[in-house]
Amino acid sequence: MAELDGKNVLITGGGSGIGLATARQLVRSGARVALAGRDGDRLAAAEKSLDAGDQVLTVPTDVSSGADLDRLVSRIREQFGQLDGVFANAGVGLVAPGAVVGEADFERVVGTNFKGAFFTVQKTAPLLRDGASVVLNSSWTVHRGLGLGSLYSASKAAVLNLARTFASELAGRGIRVNAITPGHVTTDMLDAVTGGSEQVREMFRSEVVLGRFGSPDDIADAVLFLLSSRASYITGQELVVDGGLVHSVPMPPQAA
Ligand SMILES: NC(=O)c1ccc[n+]([C@@H]2O[C@H](COP(=O)([O-])OP(=O)(O)OC[C@H]3O[C@@H](n4cnc5c(N)ncnc54)[C@H](OP(=O)(O)O)[C@@H]3O)[C@@H](O)[C@H]2O)c1
């Protein structure tokens, strides 16, 4: 996308899945990307696979740690100066009934998904150029009561709400803030949620009107759109990227 040529974008959770697919598309568009994640080996592998020299900066970071985010911001300031975009994408799942969720689970899921997204935006805001774009990764689960997903879904509902409030707070600088709500996307996280069960995968897939899981690139396409100037009049919004999972019901087989 030509609009992103020469832009600087931070992607948290950039070492795998949706974050890495987004990084690949951005690099191809001529952008420079900073990738943040906890696992340094995973980031190094991602950097190698992108094969884009100094277009890629990797910074081991735990987004639930304010000190780590401060270090990340310093590295980006040194290497890139300013940012044109942030994709707050880092997240963790939890499949567990509410009855057994412990305090450590709560700290981990809320600390990464909600606190992480909140402070990623707060701490990178001074680096954002006027007119920059922020995209937060929420989830389709904010719209449906997914049993075994209470904590994860609530943390992602908080993320969706942040897009609306930060859109208001940052509008004075022309900075847009939006959220995406992906459906089922073929990444490590989906494998973890389905537990490798073909039966569960088929149950999930059968609810998708388009009849297939999303690919990381399907989601990256939407993120690049929101980061680009083509979305220049869109802020405080949710872009549902789910193949029709949330708002439509598949036709019965005999009628399709
Ligand atoms: N896949 C789906 O079906 C789906 C659907 C809706 C929403 N989402 C959301 O999409 C986002 C990306 O997930 P994915 O599907 O691409 O799965 P993924 O491959 O597991 O990606 C999650 C990424 O987040 C990073 N991460 C986790 N905890 C972190 C922390 N505390 N600090 C920094 N980075 C952290 C992980 O890297 P490290 O482990 O190295 O830190 C990993 O690279 C998540 O927010 C997820 O909730 C996914």
The ligand as an SDF file (V2000), in Angstrom:
LIG
                    3D

 48 52  0  0  0  0  0  0  0  0999 V2000
   -6.4060  -16.1580   16.4130 N   0  0  0  0  0  0  0  0  0  0  0  0
   -7.6390  -15.7980   16.6430 C   0  0  0  0  0  0  0  0  0  0  0  0
   -8.5890  -16.5510   16.3350 O   0  0  0  0  0  0  0  0  0  0  0  0
   -7.9140  -14.4410   17.2580 C   0  0  0  0  0  0  0  0  0  0  0  0
   -9.2480  -13.9820   17.2590 C   0  0  0  0  0  0  0  0  0  0  0  0
   -9.5380  -12.7350   17.8040 C   0  0  0  0  0  0  0  0  0  0  0  0
   -8.5070  -11.9630   18.3390 C   0  0  0  0  0  0  0  0  0  0  0  0
   -7.2290  -12.4380   18.3260 N   0  0  0  0  0  0  0  0  0  0  0  0
   -6.1960  -11.5760   18.9160 C   0  0  0  0  0  0  0  0  0  0  0  0
   -5.1470  -11.4030   17.9990 O   0  0  0  0  0  0  0  0  0  0  0  0
   -3.9520  -11.0660   18.7030 C   0  0  0  0  0  0  0  0  0  0  0  0
   -2.7890  -11.8270   18.0950 C   0  0  0  0  0  0  0  0  0  0  0  0
   -2.9720  -13.2120   18.3590 O   0  0  0  0  0  0  0  0  0  0  0  0
   -2.6540  -14.3600   17.2790 P   0  0  0  0  0  0  0  0  0  0  0  0
   -3.9370  -15.0030   16.9620 O   0  0  0  0  0  0  0  0  0  0  0  0
   -1.8070  -13.8130   16.2030 O   0  0  0  0  0  0  0  0  0  0  0  0
   -1.8770  -15.4260   18.1870 O   0  0  0  0  0  0  0  0  0  0  0  0
   -0.3390  -15.5740   18.5570 P   0  0  0  0  0  0  0  0  0  0  0  0
    0.4370  -16.0300   17.3790 O   0  0  0  0  0  0  0  0  0  0  0  0
   -0.3210  -16.4060   19.7860 O   0  0  0  0  0  0  0  0  0  0  0  0
    0.1250  -14.0790   18.8820 O   0  0  0  0  0  0  0  0  0  0  0  0
    0.1050  -13.4980   20.1620 C   0  0  0  0  0  0  0  0  0  0  0  0
    1.3690  -12.6650   20.2760 C   0  0  0  0  0  0  0  0  0  0  0  0
    1.2950  -11.8840   21.4640 O   0  0  0  0  0  0  0  0  0  0  0  0
    2.5820  -11.9170   22.0810 C   0  0  0  0  0  0  0  0  0  0  0  0
    2.4220  -11.7050   23.5180 N   0  0  0  0  0  0  0  0  0  0  0  0
    1.7110  -12.4510   24.3910 C   0  0  0  0  0  0  0  0  0  0  0  0
    1.8310  -11.9540   25.6200 N   0  0  0  0  0  0  0  0  0  0  0  0
    2.6540  -10.8630   25.5290 C   0  0  0  0  0  0  0  0  0  0  0  0
    3.1700   -9.9340   26.4550 C   0  0  0  0  0  0  0  0  0  0  0  0
    2.8570   -9.9940   27.7650 N   0  0  0  0  0  0  0  0  0  0  0  0
    3.9920   -8.9570   26.0060 N   0  0  0  0  0  0  0  0  0  0  0  0
    4.3140   -8.8790   24.6930 C   0  0  0  0  0  0  0  0  0  0  0  0
    3.8530   -9.7330   23.7640 N   0  0  0  0  0  0  0  0  0  0  0  0
    3.0280  -10.7170   24.1800 C   0  0  0  0  0  0  0  0  0  0  0  0
    3.1370  -13.3000   21.7510 C   0  0  0  0  0  0  0  0  0  0  0  0
    4.5650  -13.3020   21.7520 O   0  0  0  0  0  0  0  0  0  0  0  0
    5.4320  -13.7700   23.0400 P   0  0  0  0  0  0  0  0  0  0  0  0
    4.7940  -15.0360   23.5380 O   0  0  0  0  0  0  0  0  0  0  0  0
    6.8130  -13.9500   22.4860 O   0  0  0  0  0  0  0  0  0  0  0  0
    5.3460  -12.6580   24.0110 O   0  0  0  0  0  0  0  0  0  0  0  0
    2.6220  -13.5180   20.3400 C   0  0  0  0  0  0  0  0  0  0  0  0
    3.5480  -13.0720   19.3710 O   0  0  0  0  0  0  0  0  0  0  0  0
   -4.2310  -11.3540   20.1720 C   0  0  0  0  0  0  0  0  0  0  0  0
   -4.4530  -10.1500   20.8760 O   0  0  0  0  0  0  0  0  0  0  0  0
   -5.5100  -12.1820   20.1290 C   0  0  0  0  0  0  0  0  0  0  0  0
   -6.2680  -12.0500   21.3010 O   0  0  0  0  0  0  0  0  0  0  0  0
   -6.9130  -13.6520   17.7920 C   0  0  0  0  0  0  0  0  0  0  0  0
  1  2  1  0
  2  3  2  0
  2  4  1  0
  4  5  1  0
  4 48  2  0
  5  6  2  0
  6  7  1  0
  7  8  2  0
  8  9  1  0
  8 48  1  0
  9 10  1  0
  9 46  1  0
 10 11  1  0
 11 12  1  0
 11 44  1  0
 12 13  1  0
 13 14  1  0
 14 15  2  0
 14 16  1  0
 14 17  1  0
 17 18  1  0
 18 19  2  0
 18 20  1  0
 18 21  1  0
 21 22  1  0
 22 23  1  0
 23 24  1  0
 23 42  1  0
 24 25  1  0
 25 26  1  0
 25 36  1  0
 26 27  1  0
 26 35  1  0
 27 28  2  0
 28 29  1  0
 29 30  1  0
 29 35  2  0
 30 31  1  0
 30 32  2  0
 32 33  1  0
 33 34  2  0
 34 35  1  0
 36 37  1  0
 36 42  1  0
 37 38  1  0
 38 39  2  0
 38 40  1  0
 38 41  1  0
 42 43  1  0
 44 45  1  0
 44 46  1  0
 46 47  1  0
M  CHG  2   8   1  16  -1
M  END
$$$$
